[in-house]
Structures are given as C-alpha cells and as structure tokens.
Amino acid sequence: MNEYQKRINRVLDYIENNMDKNLTLEELADVSCFSRFHFARIFASLMGETLFQFIQRVRLEKAATRLAADPREAVINIALECGFANASSFSKSFKSHFGVSPSGWRSNLRQVQSNLRKGKSKAGKESKFIYRDTEYRKNSTVWRYEMNKSEVKVEVKEVEPMTVAYIRHVGPYAGDSDLFGRLFGQLYQWAGPRGVIDPETTKCISIYHDNPEITDETKLRLSVCVTVPEGTEAEGDINIMTVPGGKYAIGHFELDVTEYGEAWSFLCGEWLSTSGYEPDDRPCFEMMINNPEDHPEGKHIVDIYEPVRALK
C-alpha cells in the first residue's frame, strides 16, 4: 500500500504542475506505472473520487481562487489556464459546482475585499493586527505590525527553490497538532538513519495545496516536508519534490496553536490587499522555526510564505 500511495502522490504532483493541459488516462497511468485499468480503480480507492472527478474539482477550485486573486483578469483566460476548453463549458461547470456563476463569485467577494482594506476580518470584526511602520531596503520591504503585544513582520523577497522529502495527508488538519507531530515524526524516523538531516540547515515545512475556504476539508491536501540534499531518492511512504523558488511575502509570527487561521487571514487578506502585490500561482507554505515545547509560553514561531507578484 505504501508503494501504491507513493505512485498516486506522483500523479497528484503531475496534475498540479500540468493543470492547463489535456490530461488523459493513458498519460497519467504512465506516470503512475500502473495499467490503465488498475490505475483508475486504485486512484478511486485511495482518493475517494474518480480520477476525472478529482481533476475537474481541483481545476474549478483553482479557478475560484484565481477569480478572487485576479479581479481584473478575464474569466476566459483563467478558464483556459485551469484546463477548460472554452468559457461556456467553464461557466456551466463552475455554476454546477459552486451554485453561482464565475462573475457572481467575483461580485460576492467585493464586500469581503472592502472589509479587508478597512482593516476588518472577513466576519467584519476589527483586526487584531496594528500597523506600526514600513522599512524600505535595497532588495526587500519590511512591514511591521503588532499582535497581542508581539511584533509581527512581513517582508517580500526572492526565495531559492528547495528540495524536500514529504509525506502527504488528505483530510482535515486545522489545529491538529498531533497530526503534524506524527507526520514529522515519520519523516525524521526515515531521514535520520539516512544522514540527510543537518541540525543547522534542515527546514521543516508544511505545504497547503488547496484553499480551505473553497475545498471541502475531507479533500484538503497537505504535504509535511523536510529539506534534503538534491539527489535524495524517494522510498516507501516518503516522496521527493521541489518547492518552487521566486518572490514570496513572508510573515514572521509567534502564535498559539489556535491563532494560525488569523495569521493566514491577515497575511493573505488584510496585508495583501494593501501591499501592491497579488497572489502568484505557486503553493503557499509554513516553515517552523522552533519546537513549541522549548518555548516558555508554548508559542509556535513560524514563517508563513505566500507567493506573490507585483499587482498588475
């Protein structure tokens, strides 16, 4: 079963990196190294939905996220980039899945975005984040805020690609510290004896492949990762991938386990809406900086990475 899951994870990564292409059963079966007949059955068994239900769903969810992130981008362009043949088929599928047209989806977001620009949460409450100042540097800009008397910094800078070993989880994860502890424990049990862990340089990363405000929590994909040297080979439950480099907004936070949602909402909403940047089409992720058990107040020191580009 470990080998099966590893092959299916390889297919999931391939789909995510080739969303705009006409993906066929034959092509994806080749990626999995299963026959077409067995691949379709194995995929449905492990993922809880058929291959093409999965592809259609993630395309629609990606399109919904893009519609929110790129309010000036033409709907047809987003449809094509997400793998739909034309605007008509996209609009029909979108309305069937979300119960509203793509243009209606955008209209419903205007009040949310207005609240964010006014420094309110999506529920209309005043933000916990108090703006302090902005520092302009040669290669980056740093915004400073305060949350619960702790300093919060956001900076935008270029990040190099990272090779990571990962275990993928599908299902709910919000606030489940035991889940993260168990998955990272599995990674370290594998990585330690193989000598790919360096206490000084190894980074612990959690990659979120889906938008929890759009995707049903039972289908949310999470990759728990540690950085490893290039050339490290996949084995058993452990897969290898590259986290894309590029420009990221990085929020530096010190959080209770219950405050992650607020931190993400602040960075991807309130801060982003006034920053001069917009989301780019790469996965967002968290990087753990400390072990909360070593913190006197049990706080999680974490960097949240949101891929960005200059606002068009």
N, C-alpha and C positions, 0 to 999 in steps of 0.2 A: 504494500500500500504506500510506503514511503516513496518508492520509485514512481508509482503512478502519480502521486501528488506533485513530485518534482517535475514530471513531464507536463502536467496540466499547468503548473506555475509558469513554465517556459512558454506555453501557449498564451496565457494571460498577458505576459510581458510583451509578446509579439503583437497581440491585438492592440494593446495600449500604444505601442510605438508605430502602428500602421493603420490607425483608425480611419484615415481618409481613403484607404484603398478598398478595392472589391475583394474582400476576403472570402475564400472558398473553403469548403470542407476538405477538399484534397490538399490544399496548401497547408491548412492548419493541422491536418492529420500527419503530414510530413514533418512539421515542426515537433509534433508530439512523439514521432516514431512509433505510432500505433497504426493499424489498418483503419481505413475509413469507417468500417462497420463497428469495430471495437472502440475507436476513439469517440464517436458520437455517444455511445452508451456510457462509457467511462466518464466523459465530461459531465453528462447529465446527472450521473450518480453522485459525483463528488461536489458539483456546484449547485445542485438543486434546481437547475433550469437547463433547457437545451442550449446547445452552442449558439444558435442564432437568436434565441431569446436573450441570451447574455449580451451578444454583440449589439443587438437593437437597443437594449436597455442602456448600456454604457454610452452608446452614441447619443441617445436622447438626453441622458443626464449630463454628458459633456456639453452638448448644445445648450442646455438650460443654464449651465454655469457660464458659458461664453456669452449668452444673451445678456446676462446680468453684468458681466465684467466689461463687455464691449458695447455700450449702448449706442454707439454711432456706426458700428459695423453692420452692413447689410445682412438681412436674415439669410438670403440665398448664399452668401459667402460662408457663413457659419454652417449652413446645411451641407455644403459641398465639403468643407474641411472636416466635417464629422462623418462623412461617408455616405451621405444621401444623394440620390441621383438628380433630384430637382426639388424646387420649392414646394410643389404640390404634395408630393409624397411625404416630404418632411413635415409640413403643416398638419397633414392628416394623422401621421403617426404621433406627432407631438401632442395634439389635442386628445387623441385616444389615450395616451399615457398619463398626461398631467391634467386633463379636463379643461384646458384653456389653450388658445392659440399662442404661437410664439410672440406675436405683438401684444396680446393680452398679458402674457407672462411679464413682459418688459414694463407694461403700464402698472402692474401691481407692485413693481419694485420701486417706483418713483417716490412713494411716501417713505419707504424704508431708507432709501438713499438720502432723502431730505432730512430725516431724523439723524442719520449718521453725521451729516455735515453740521448739524446743530449740536453735536456732542452728546447725543442720546443713544441709548441702546435700542435694539430692534423692538423692544417692548415699550419704548417711549420713556424709559427712566433716564435720569441724569447719569452720565458716565462716571465711573469711579476713577478715571484717569485724568489727572490735572496737568495741563501743559505748562512747561517751565521755560524752555528755550531751545533754540536750534543753533548748532555749530556747523559752519561750512568748512570742510577740509579740502585738500588737494584732490584726493581720489574718493571721497565719500562725504556724506552729510549725516549728522547725528541729531536726532530729535530727543529731547529729554522730557519725561513725564514723571508724575508721582502717583503711586497706587498704595494705599494703606501705609503711608509714610515711608515707603521704599521707592528708590529711584528705578524707573523703567527707561531703558534706552532703545531707540530704533535707529539702525543705520542701514544704508543701502551701499552694497559693494559687490565686486566681482568675486565669485567663488569657483575654485577649481573642481573638475569632476572627481568623484570618489568611487573607488571600487569597494563594494560591500558584500558580505555574506549575509543572507537573510532567511528568516522563517516567515511564511505568510499565514495570516489569520483572516478568516472570513466570518463576520458576525459582529455583535456589539462589542465595544471596547471602552466607551466613555467612563472614566472614573474607576476602572477595574485595575487597580494597581497589582493585584495578584496575577492577573493575566500577563501583564507586561513583565513582572518578575519571573514568571515561569518561562516565558519565551526567551528572555535574555539569558536566563539560567541555562536553557538548552543550547543557545549559541555559544556561551562560554565553555560549557562542557565539551563541545565539539572543537572549539578553536584553541583552547589551552594546550591540549596534548600535541597539536599540530604546529605549535610555535608561531602562530600568525597574530598573536596578541602582543602589543607593546604598551605597557602601562603609561608611557609618556605620550604616545601619539594616537592610540586607538580611540575611535569615537563611537558612541552609542547613539543610534538614530532610529526614529520611528517615522516611516513614510505613510502618508494617508492618500490613497488612490482615488477616493470618492468624496463627494461633498455631503456631509452628514445631514445637511438641511434639505437635500434632494433625494439621496439614496436611502431606501429602507434599511434600518440598522441591521437587519439579518443578512444583508448582502454587502455591507461595508467591507472593503479590503484594506488590510493593514499589513505592512512589512516591517518587522522588527529586525534591525541590522546592526552589524559592527563593521567598521572599516577593516579591510585586509589588503595585503600586498597584491599588486597586479599579477595575474597568472595563477592565483589560488583557484583550485578546482572545486566544483560542486560535489556534494556527497550526501547520500541519504536524504534527510529532511532539509538539508542546507542547500540553498541556491545562491548563485552569484549574479550580480548585476552592477551597472554603473549608474550612480546618481548624477544627473546632468549638471554641468557647471553653468556659469552665466551670472547674471545680475539678480541678487536677492535682497529683499528687505528682511533684516534680521532683528527681531525683537528680543531683548535680553530681560528675562523675568525671574522673579523669586516668588514662587507660588505655593499655596496649599493645594492638595490634590483636587479640591473642589473648584479651583479657580482657573483651570485650563480653558474651559469654554469661554469665559470672559476675556482671557488674554487673546485667544484666537479671534473672537469677535471684534476686539479693539483693533488688532493689527490689520485684519482683512476688511474691516469696515470703516470705523471712525478714522484711524490713521490714514488708510489708503485713500479714502475719499477726499482728503485734503492735501495729499503729498505731491501731486504732479506725476504720479505713476499709476499704472493699471496692472492687473494680474497678467502674467505670461503663462503659456501653455506647457508648464512643467509641473511635476508633483511638488507639493509642499511637505515639509517635514519638521520634526523636532529633534534637537540634539541635546541630550542630557549632559550637564556639566558636573553634577555632583551625585553622590549617593545620599538621598534624603535621611537615611539612618545616621549619617555623620553630622547632620546639621542640628544645631542646638534646639531649633524650633521645628524640626522635621520638614523644613521647606525644600521644595524642588527648585533648583537653579537650572533653568532651561533656556535655550535659544530656539525661537520659532522662526523658521525660514519660509518666506513667501516669495515665489519667483515673480519678478516684476520687469516691466519695460516702461520707457517714457510714454506718458499719455499722448495719444495721437491728437 
